[in-house]
């Protein structure tokens, strides 16, 4: 709402100058950029692909467990480990 009313408040200061739209756009980009920066600082982990990293670690651990069980002659545990013996 504030950005929508900004051109009306600048009208008297810039006296209808053609610079009103570029100045309004500059302030819009500046303030929305500050807002986006605040969101990123507030939630920094939302941009890191943690779910994919955790899935990779889980698969690597399951492979190690399955390989160890296969080498030692033990039966694999759970349905997830059976896929590694095909």
Secondary structure as UniProt FT lines:
FT   HELIX           2..14
FT   TURN            15..16
FT   HELIX           19..42
FT   HELIX           44..47
FT   HELIX           50..72
FT   HELIX           78..82
FT   HELIX           83..85
//
